[in-house]
């Protein structure tokens, strides 16, 4: 029970589950996203998409191969879904991107045809591998290998094709960038990076400016979020 399930009372706030109800819920399996930064696919189906109410119905939907995550069929109830992942239901022609709302809870934002085939990742670090190639290590656990030096820096955001893995666009984490906060008390807020310090940044929003940790900033460019 402990391995595949989690007590409802200890579930991350980001899941938005009610504290009263069935004692145990599905625990996300190890993957690209850690426990506190992911939500099990079963909850995406029952609580976010509202396609099912009970475990049996959820398993039926998954076993029929109706749910895609980042372009691949997923049938595991505990598959760990995280920030910026793309959830697709081809049979219904529906596509969503995973975001946090301003309360820090996971929500789904509908995608149009211009965004549904794009994976959005943040560069966590870069390493040099054999052949003097550059390997970009990304926020979703994936790696991208470049044959030549590029201007991409740690903290920058890449827009990657789900079809062929090519980099379609790039947004730098610098002053003036439109950013999305992925942690702290302002998680889910969209604003403009107004100033950068050593470990903190100043974020400007219509409601005013505030300072937060630099590690919470995710440059998003013009992509649609829950707010806009």
VEXTORFI-206839 format. One line per 10 residues: number of its first residue (from 1); for each residue x, y, z of C-alpha. Coordinates in nm, 2 decimals, always signed. Example, Ala and Ser with C-alpha at 12.3 -4.5 7.8 and 13.67 -1.06 7.14 Angstrom:
<recs>
1) +1.23 -0.45 +0.78; +1.37 -0.11 +0.71 $
</recs>
This chain:
<recs>
1) +0.00 +0.00 +0.00; +0.27 +0.25 +0.09; +0.47 +0.19 -0.23; +0.20 +0.27 -0.48; -0.03 +0.48 -0.27; -0.01 +0.80 -0.06; -0.22 +0.91 +0.24; -0.47 +1.17 +0.13; -0.37 +1.38 +0.43; -0.01 +1.40 +0.32 $
11) -0.08 +1.47 -0.05; +0.09 +1.79 -0.18; -0.13 +2.10 -0.17; -0.07 +2.14 -0.55; -0.29 +1.83 -0.61; -0.59 +2.01 -0.47; -0.75 +1.69 -0.33; -1.00 +1.70 -0.06; -0.87 +1.59 +0.28; -1.17 +1.38 +0.35 $
21) -1.25 +1.07 +0.14; -1.08 +0.75 +0.05; -0.78 +0.72 +0.28; -0.52 +0.64 +0.01; -0.46 +0.78 -0.33; -0.23 +0.69 -0.61; +0.14 +0.79 -0.56; +0.33 +0.92 -0.86; +0.60 +0.68 -0.97; +0.96 +0.79 -1.00 $
31) +1.02 +0.98 -1.32; +1.12 +1.32 -1.47; +0.93 +1.51 -1.19; +0.97 +1.45 -0.82; +0.68 +1.38 -0.58; +0.62 +1.74 -0.47; +0.64 +1.87 -0.83; +0.41 +1.62 -1.00; +0.06 +1.48 -0.99; -0.03 +1.12 -1.08 $
41) -0.20 +1.07 -1.42; -0.50 +0.91 -1.24; -0.58 +1.24 -1.07; -0.54 +1.43 -1.39; -0.81 +1.21 -1.54; -1.05 +1.22 -1.24; -0.99 +1.56 -1.09; -0.86 +1.78 -1.37; -1.02 +1.64 -1.68; -1.31 +1.49 -1.49 $
51) -1.33 +1.19 -1.73; -1.38 +0.94 -1.46; -1.50 +0.91 -1.10; -1.35 +0.58 -0.97; -1.03 +0.38 -1.02; -1.19 +0.12 -1.25; -1.31 +0.38 -1.49; -0.97 +0.55 -1.49; -0.79 +0.22 -1.57; -1.03 +0.15 -1.86 $
61) -0.96 +0.49 -2.02; -0.58 +0.44 -1.98; -0.58 +0.08 -2.10; -0.76 +0.19 -2.42; -0.47 +0.42 -2.50; -0.67 +0.73 -2.50; -0.44 +0.95 -2.30; -0.11 +1.09 -2.44; +0.15 +1.28 -2.23; +0.41 +1.47 -2.44 $
71) +0.31 +1.28 -2.75; +0.33 +0.93 -2.60; +0.05 +0.70 -2.49; +0.06 +0.65 -2.11; -0.13 +0.37 -1.94; +0.02 +0.39 -1.59; -0.21 +0.52 -1.32; +0.09 +0.65 -1.13; +0.27 +0.81 -1.42; +0.41 +1.14 -1.29 $
81) +0.28 +1.44 -1.48; +0.44 +1.78 -1.41; +0.47 +2.14 -1.50; +0.45 +2.22 -1.87; +0.37 +1.87 -1.98; +0.12 +1.84 -2.27; -0.18 +1.62 -2.21; -0.36 +1.51 -2.53; -0.68 +1.32 -2.60; -0.68 +1.27 -2.98 $
91) -1.02 +1.10 -2.99; -1.17 +1.42 -2.86; -0.93 +1.66 -3.03; -0.84 +1.81 -2.69; -0.49 +1.92 -2.58; -0.38 +2.09 -2.26; -0.06 +2.21 -2.09; -0.01 +2.17 -1.72; +0.03 +2.48 -1.51; +0.00 +2.60 -1.15 $
101) -0.28 +2.84 -1.08; -0.21 +3.14 -0.85; -0.31 +2.93 -0.55; -0.02 +2.69 -0.64; -0.25 +2.41 -0.76; -0.22 +2.21 -1.08; -0.46 +2.31 -1.36; -0.49 +2.25 -1.73; -0.48 +2.52 -1.99; -0.63 +2.44 -2.33 $
111) -0.39 +2.45 -2.63; -0.45 +2.55 -2.99; -0.30 +2.38 -3.29; +0.00 +2.61 -3.28; +0.10 +2.49 -2.93; -0.01 +2.13 -2.89; +0.30 +1.98 -3.05; +0.55 +2.19 -2.85; +0.72 +2.08 -2.53; +0.85 +2.37 -2.31 $
121) +1.16 +2.31 -2.10; +1.40 +2.51 -1.90; +1.78 +2.45 -1.93; +1.90 +2.34 -1.58; +2.27 +2.30 -1.68; +2.50 +2.23 -1.97; +2.78 +1.98 -2.00; +3.05 +1.90 -2.26; +3.05 +1.54 -2.37; +3.27 +1.34 -2.61 $
131) +3.33 +1.49 -2.94; +3.31 +1.84 -2.78; +2.94 +1.83 -2.82; +2.71 +2.03 -2.58; +2.45 +1.85 -2.38; +2.16 +2.05 -2.24; +2.00 +1.90 -1.93; +1.64 +2.01 -1.90; +1.37 +2.06 -1.64; +1.16 +1.76 -1.76 $
141) +1.45 +1.52 -1.73; +1.53 +1.52 -2.10; +1.86 +1.60 -2.27; +1.94 +1.77 -2.59; +2.28 +1.72 -2.76; +2.41 +2.00 -2.98; +2.68 +1.95 -3.24; +2.79 +2.31 -3.22; +2.81 +2.59 -2.97; +2.48 +2.78 -2.93 $
151) +2.38 +3.09 -2.73; +2.16 +2.90 -2.49; +2.23 +2.96 -2.13; +2.13 +2.79 -1.80; +1.79 +2.92 -1.71; +1.68 +2.98 -2.06; +1.36 +2.82 -2.20; +1.35 +2.60 -2.51; +1.04 +2.52 -2.72; +1.09 +2.17 -2.85 $
161) +0.89 +1.98 -3.11; +0.72 +1.67 -2.98; +0.74 +1.52 -3.33; +1.11 +1.53 -3.40; +1.28 +1.68 -3.09; +1.41 +1.99 -3.28; +1.43 +2.32 -3.10; +1.17 +2.55 -3.25; +1.23 +2.86 -3.04; +1.42 +3.00 -2.75 $
171) +1.36 +3.26 -2.48; +1.64 +3.40 -2.26; +1.59 +3.45 -1.89; +1.69 +3.82 -1.88; +1.55 +4.16 -1.80; +1.23 +4.23 -1.98; +1.14 +3.87 -2.03; +0.78 +3.75 -1.96; +0.82 +3.50 -1.68; +0.61 +3.25 -1.49 $
181) +0.69 +3.17 -1.12; +0.71 +2.80 -1.04; +0.78 +2.82 -0.67; +0.74 +3.03 -0.35; +0.44 +3.22 -0.23; +0.39 +3.37 -0.57; +0.38 +3.04 -0.76; +0.16 +3.06 -1.06; +0.20 +3.44 -1.11; +0.30 +3.58 -1.45 $
191) +0.50 +3.89 -1.47; +0.80 +4.07 -1.62; +1.16 +4.02 -1.50; +1.24 +4.38 -1.40; +1.58 +4.33 -1.24; +1.83 +4.05 -1.16; +2.05 +4.02 -0.86; +2.28 +3.74 -0.74; +2.02 +3.49 -0.63; +1.70 +3.69 -0.65 $
201) +1.50 +3.88 -0.91; +1.25 +4.17 -0.91; +0.92 +4.08 -1.08; +0.69 +4.35 -1.21; +0.31 +4.28 -1.24; +0.00 +4.50 -1.29; -0.05 +4.48 -0.91; +0.30 +4.59 -0.83; +0.66 +4.47 -0.80; +0.81 +4.22 -0.56 $
211) +1.13 +4.02 -0.51; +1.16 +3.65 -0.52; +1.42 +3.37 -0.57; +1.58 +3.35 -0.91; +1.53 +2.98 -0.92; +1.15 +3.03 -0.93; +1.16 +3.21 -1.26; +1.06 +3.03 -1.58; +1.08 +3.24 -1.90; +0.77 +3.17 -2.12 $
221) +0.77 +3.43 -2.39; +0.43 +3.47 -2.56; +0.28 +3.13 -2.47; -0.07 +3.12 -2.32; -0.11 +3.05 -1.95; -0.41 +3.01 -1.72; -0.42 +3.39 -1.69; -0.36 +3.50 -2.05 $
</recs>
